Amino acid sequence: MNHNNLYKTQVDFISIKVDGQEALNLNWDNLIDHPTLRNQYTLIEKVNPNYKNFSLYVKSSGEVLINLSIPYFLFGHNYHTAENEELQDFYVIIKKILGIDIRKSEVIELEYGGYCNSEISPEEFLKKILRMQNHDLIYSKSYMKMFEDKKQGICFKIYDAVENAKQKRTYTAERFINKHIIKYEIKVKKPEIIFKSKLLFETLLVEPAQNSALVQLKRMLTKLKNQLVLPYEKKK
């Protein structure tokens, strides 16, 4: 059972902090008040059909937090690559509809993941996981397991991608040809620890190279995936 061939790798959820000076350029014509949350806004529907995935929060300091899933925002689902090219597209779209340049904005939190096809069902695979080296199990269901390294600010998720898509109502048989699909994902809560400094959005726009942020995230995902402890199985 080879789970090393990850595909559709992606920056999924991201939280970006825009400084108060740049936030003055916000195009409020394309934003509406959140129906229940104070100082929080979302996009008007005609601007982006996936507007429900987007939220913008204005802090008392004047800084603005933008939270969303990049693949959901761009494609309406997250079974899609979201690497350098897609991040460039996202940057251009945000500048066009909101009037702000997010290149110098700080990435507060992000998720990076990838998919793989499995020979056995995700539920069966999840049952095989005994533990994860240097991580504590913090969540366990039949379709998902989540481990955490609090010191590094890292969460590691393994889950049934098909079941997840069904729960989020983005499943189609045409999209998910293989019925056994597992997603591995890291949630980086403290980017400054991982990257040794503040992570700016423009760092994610750099062409992938040996030490680029995207390559580092992919390496980290692979490294952590290999820390899962499974029962020993003899090669056939």
Summary of the structure (lengths in Angstrom):
residues: 236
radius of gyration: 18.6
end to end distance: 10.7
largest distance: 62.8
contacts: 701
relative contact order: 0.17
helix: 28%
strand: 31%
